[in-house]
């Protein structure tokens, strides 16, 4: 059955008219079609909120160090290179987490892996609050990074696999907005609470709710597309029926209870249905993979370097007071939220490719202004770094939408996890480079580097394939 000749959704699963048992291949196709046809209901919203809550505190824990360091630098006599190492340690852990949890998600499922990663970053956030020295905090941040790096790619794949072809960009981006909102809230909370209650408050806020969210994640149903890919058709059928029942109960479609179709609990899975790391660089996917790796690395080298360094730059280079510096730095995430919201509203019309090209290009222009004389006035730095971060930050959200789209279900988590590992590598290298470049070439050289990376991202964006309003199964053929 194809989408083109499928009947409008009626609240009932497809049943062979002959009454003969449906084949596993036809059953899998029928389930995908039914997922594409069922109207969006509150069930989807609840799943997005629960998974989004894990992503919110993932963002909070990723950025919290930026609002802790301005206090710890003088308290523990931390040098500029050590600041870069502290920021980079989390990203090294995130590389490990992204690779390990994305691989595990292909084998054990999306939901349990997202829950496990969330539990790790929550527990280690509490451990960070008890750190007594630079070395202790460095170790805690590294281990916490494993959970932070593991949650996001698995969560992105889960939400992508729930999404339908038409309107997937908006549906996913409204979920993805939760990450920059988490960054924005981190900035506002850090600017207000750290001067009042000390640096430990950031890690306590980042840890305690995460333990509750890990439990709530385990109550979500597994991704039907993953279950289908594993041959677990009866379980996939049960989840799809829940989606249909939820739509019927909200009046989106006839409320008739769909008849039960008995499907085999497990069918044989051919070797091609089992994804592998090597397939990412196979002839069919090599071009997509290399382009998306460049997009991730370029966007996040700029975004996370700015995010983690701006509070410290404002206090050490421009000698702003701590409250003023934290407020100025927090505005970058406000700009990101505004631009991601705009992106969510238009991404299914503009497409992924043209948004990326425009944001990278304009970001490169703004960063070049700072590189060639704009850093002399702190007001220019605040305005142009805020705007450029908002643009590049919107790219950081779009690549989470785009990457799961370009791979088939059998390797979607692996492909997304490996791609996000490049963001972790870039995020570890970027802040470390900033620390050394400040001592050698000053602030101008830092923004010149960012502008050059943005141009590289622009070039890569011109080679993207367009995925808007296409079924995941059609894109990955």
C-alpha positions, 0 to 999 in steps of 0.5 A, a space after each residue: 500500500 502506498 500513501 498515494 492510494 491509501 484511504 483516508 484514516 477511519 479509525 480502523 486498521 487495514 485488513 486484507 479484504 480476502 480475510 487471509 492472514 496479512 504478510 509481515 511486509 504488508 503489515 509493516 507497510 500498513 502500520 506506517 501508512 496508518 501512522 501517517 494518516 492518524 491525526 495529531 492528538 494530545 497523545 503526541 503532545 504528551 510524548 513531546 512534553 515528557 521527552 522534551 523535559 529530558 531535553 530541557 534539563 539536558 540543555 540546563 546541565 550542558 550550559 550550567 558551567 558557563 554561569 558557575 565559572 565566573 565565581 570559580 575562576 577567582 575562587 579556585 585560581 583557574 587559568 584561561 587554558 584551564 577554563 577551556 579544559 573544564 568546558 571541553 571535558 563535558 564535551 569529551 564525555 558527550 562524544 562517548 555518550 552519543 556513540 554509546 547510547 545511539 548504538 544501544 538505542 538501535 539494539 534496546 530501543 529509544 525509550 530505555 536509552 533516553 531514560 538511562 542517559 537522563 538518569 546519568 546526567 541527573 545523578 552527576 549534576 548532584 555530584 558536581 554540586 558537591 565538588 571541592 576542587 577543580 579536579 573533582 569538578 572536572 571528573 564529575 563534568 566528564 561523567 555527566 557529559 556521557 549522559 548529556 551526550 546520550 540523551 539528545 540524539 536518542 530523544 531526537 530520533 524518537 520524536 522524528 519517528 513519531 512525526 508524520 511527513 507533512 508538517 514534520 518540520 514544525 512538529 519537530 522544531 516545536 519540540 526542539 525549541 525546548 533545548 534553546 528554552 532550556 539554555 535561555 532559562 539556564 541563563 536567566 536562572 544563573 544570572 539571578 540565583 548564582 550571585 544570591 545562592 552560590 554556584 552549587 544551586 545550578 547543579 542542584 536545579 539541574 539534578 533533582 528534576 532529572 531523576 523524576 523525568 527519567 522515571 516518566 520516560 520509562 512510561 512512554 511507549 516505544 517508537 513504532 518504527 523501531 518496533 517494526 524494524 525489529 520485526 515486533 509487529 504486534 507491539 507496534 500494532 498496539 502502539 499505533 492503535 493507541 494513537 488511533 484511539 487517542 485521535 478518536 477520543 478527541 473527536 479528530 476522527 470517528 470514535 469507533 473502536 478499531 478491530 483487533 488484528 492478530 499479528 505475529 509477535 516477532 518476524 524474521 529480520 533480514 540482515 539489511 534491517 540491522 544498521 551498522 557503523 560502516 553503512 554511514 560511509 557506504 556509497 549510498 549514504 557517504 555524501 549525506 553523512 559527510 555534509 551533515 558532519 560538517 554542518 554539526 561541527 560548524 554550527 556547534 563550534 560557534 554556538 557552544 564556544 560563544 555560549 560557554 565563553 561569553 560570561 567569562 569574556 564580559 568579566 575578564 576582558 571587558 570588566 563588567 560586573 558579575 550580574 551585568 555580565 551574566 545578564 548580557 550573556 543570557 540574552 544570546 539564548 533569548 535570541 536563539 529561542 526567538 529565531 527557533 520559533 520563527 524557524 518552526 513556523 516557516 521551516 516546512 515552507 522554506 525547507 531545511 537547505 535554504 534556512 541553513 544557507 541564510 543563517 550561516 551566511 548572515 551569521 558569517 557577516 555579523 561575526 566578521 564585523 566583530 573580527 574587523 574592529 567591532 570588539 573595541 566597544 562592548 555594546 557592539 560585542 553584546 549586540 552582534 554576538 547575540 544576533 550571530 548566536 541566535 542565527 547559528 543557534 537556529 541552525 543547531 536546532 535544524 540539524 537535529 531535525 535534518 539528521 534523523 530524516 536522511 537515514 533509514 530506521 535501521 541506522 537512524 540512531 547510529 547516524 544521528 549519534 555519530 553526527 552529534 559526536 562531531 558537535 561534541 568534538 567541535 564543542 570541546 575543541 572550540 572553547 579550548 581554542 578560544 582560551 589559547 587564542 585570547 592569549 595569543 591574538 586577542 578577541 578579534 582573532 576569536 571572532 575571525 575564527 568563528 566567521 571562517 567556520 560559518 563560511 565553511 558551514 554555508 558551503 556545506 549547506 549548499 550540498 544538502 538534500 531537501 527533505 520537507 514533507 517527505 515520509 522518512 521511508 521515502 527519503 532514506 530509500 
